[in-house]
Amino acid sequence: MKIHNFTLYAILTFASMYLVACTDTPRATQFQQAVQQFVANDEYKSIFLIRNIKKINGYMLDDFYHAEMEYERLFLVDIDDAIAMLSQDVRSKKSNDLFDELSKGLYSLASQSGLLKAGLVEQYGEFKQGDAIKEKITLQFLKTEQGWRLYNK
């Protein structure tokens, strides 16, 4: 009787592992991680955070699972403080590379001339601290031998 119970337990365990590995869609945690990976930027982590991530729709198309996602971008500072923080971050970076130094100079010029602010306004609007904007994105996942992988480039 003990051998029979063990065999049944082993079969059920392997069957459940197979079903989990062969799911038809990526897991909810993969959606959350993919949005953070694709949308959040380490350079801007002190300016905004991404929250309230939800999958609103999903479908298979051309061997890819398309996940329509919605999230909120919460601004932690206003736009002028964001520019000051970004400029300070760029100035404080140490480099031994001529290209990095040239990039720092161009970044400083963009900040002083208002181009940096124009770029932020173009991308996020004229934001203030505490503003939250809802955004949507469609992510593509590819099914591989090791499970679902984010495909967006």
C-alpha positions as CSV (number, residue, x, y, z in Angstrom):
1,M,0.0,0.0,0.0
2,K,2.9,2.4,0.8
3,I,4.4,1.8,-2.7
4,H,1.1,2.5,-4.3
5,N,0.7,5.8,-2.4
6,F,4.2,6.9,-3.3
7,T,3.7,6.1,-7.0
8,L,0.4,8.1,-7.0
9,Y,2.1,11.0,-5.2
10,A,5.0,10.9,-7.7
11,I,2.7,10.9,-10.7
12,L,0.7,13.8,-9.4
13,T,3.8,15.8,-8.6
14,F,5.3,15.3,-12.1
15,A,1.9,16.1,-13.7
16,S,1.5,19.3,-11.8
17,M,5.1,20.3,-12.6
18,Y,4.4,19.7,-16.3
19,L,1.3,21.7,-16.2
20,V,3.0,24.7,-14.5
21,A,5.9,24.6,-17.0
22,C,3.5,24.5,-20.0
23,T,1.2,27.3,-19.1
24,D,-0.5,29.1,-22.0
25,T,0.4,32.5,-20.7
26,P,3.2,34.1,-18.7
27,R,2.7,34.3,-14.9
28,A,1.4,37.5,-13.2
29,T,4.8,38.1,-11.6
30,Q,6.4,38.0,-15.1
31,F,4.0,40.8,-16.2
32,Q,4.9,42.9,-13.2
33,Q,8.7,42.4,-13.7
34,A,8.5,43.0,-17.4
35,V,6.7,46.4,-17.0
36,Q,9.3,47.4,-14.3
37,Q,12.1,46.3,-16.6
38,F,10.8,47.9,-19.7
39,V,9.3,51.2,-18.3
40,A,11.3,52.0,-15.2
41,N,14.7,53.6,-15.6
42,D,17.4,53.5,-12.9
43,E,18.4,57.0,-14.0
44,Y,14.9,58.3,-13.1
45,K,14.3,56.2,-9.9
46,S,14.4,59.3,-7.7
47,I,12.0,61.2,-10.0
48,F,9.2,58.7,-10.4
49,L,8.0,55.2,-9.5
50,I,5.8,52.7,-11.3
51,R,2.9,51.4,-9.4
52,N,-0.6,49.8,-9.9
53,I,0.5,47.5,-12.7
54,K,-2.4,45.5,-14.2
55,K,-2.8,43.3,-17.2
56,I,-5.9,44.5,-19.0
57,N,-5.9,42.1,-22.0
58,G,-3.7,39.4,-23.5
59,Y,-3.7,37.4,-26.8
60,M,-1.6,35.2,-29.0
61,L,-0.5,36.5,-32.3
62,D,2.4,35.3,-34.5
63,D,3.9,33.0,-31.9
64,F,4.0,35.8,-29.4
65,Y,1.8,36.4,-26.3
66,H,0.8,40.1,-26.4
67,A,0.1,41.5,-22.9
68,E,-1.7,44.9,-22.8
69,M,-0.6,46.4,-19.6
70,E,-1.7,49.5,-17.6
71,Y,0.3,51.2,-14.9
72,E,0.6,54.5,-13.0
73,R,3.7,56.7,-13.1
74,L,3.9,58.6,-9.8
75,F,6.2,61.6,-9.8
76,L,8.2,62.1,-6.6
77,V,9.4,65.6,-7.5
78,D,8.3,68.4,-9.8
79,I,9.9,68.9,-13.2
80,D,12.4,71.6,-12.1
81,D,13.7,69.5,-9.3
82,A,13.9,66.5,-11.7
83,I,16.1,68.6,-14.0
84,A,18.3,69.6,-11.1
85,M,18.6,66.0,-9.9
86,L,19.5,64.7,-13.3
87,S,22.1,67.4,-13.9
88,Q,23.7,66.7,-10.5
89,D,23.8,63.0,-11.2
90,V,25.5,63.6,-14.6
91,R,28.0,66.0,-13.0
92,S,28.9,63.6,-10.2
93,K,29.6,60.7,-12.4
94,K,33.3,59.9,-12.7
95,S,34.8,58.8,-16.0
96,N,38.1,58.3,-17.7
97,D,36.5,58.2,-21.1
98,L,36.5,61.1,-23.6
99,F,33.1,60.1,-24.9
100,D,31.6,60.2,-21.4
101,E,33.1,63.7,-20.8
102,L,31.7,64.9,-24.2
103,S,28.3,63.4,-23.2
104,K,28.5,65.3,-19.9
105,G,29.2,68.5,-21.7
106,L,26.3,68.0,-24.1
107,Y,24.0,67.1,-21.2
108,S,25.0,70.2,-19.4
109,L,24.3,72.3,-22.5
110,A,20.9,70.7,-23.0
111,S,20.1,71.4,-19.3
112,Q,21.1,75.0,-19.4
113,S,19.4,75.7,-22.8
114,G,16.0,74.3,-21.8
115,L,16.2,71.3,-24.1
116,L,16.3,68.8,-21.2
117,K,13.1,70.4,-19.8
118,A,11.5,70.3,-23.3
119,G,12.4,66.6,-23.6
120,L,10.9,65.8,-20.2
121,V,7.7,67.8,-21.0
122,E,7.4,66.0,-24.4
123,Q,7.7,62.6,-22.8
124,Y,5.8,63.1,-19.5
125,G,4.0,66.4,-19.6
126,E,4.5,69.3,-17.2
127,F,4.5,67.2,-14.0
128,K,4.4,68.2,-10.4
129,Q,5.3,66.3,-7.3
130,G,2.5,63.8,-6.5
131,D,1.1,63.8,-10.0
132,A,0.2,60.3,-11.2
133,I,-0.5,59.5,-14.8
134,K,-1.9,56.3,-16.2
135,E,-0.1,54.8,-19.1
136,K,-0.5,51.7,-21.3
137,I,2.0,49.5,-23.0
138,T,1.8,46.3,-25.0
139,L,4.6,43.8,-24.2
140,Q,5.5,40.7,-26.2
141,F,6.5,37.4,-24.7
142,L,8.0,34.5,-26.5
143,K,7.6,30.9,-25.3
144,T,10.9,29.2,-24.9
145,E,12.1,25.8,-23.6
146,Q,12.6,27.5,-20.2
147,G,9.2,29.2,-20.2
148,W,8.0,32.7,-21.2
149,R,10.6,35.4,-21.9
150,L,10.0,39.1,-22.5
151,Y,10.8,39.8,-26.2
152,N,10.4,43.6,-26.5
153,K,13.6,45.3,-27.6
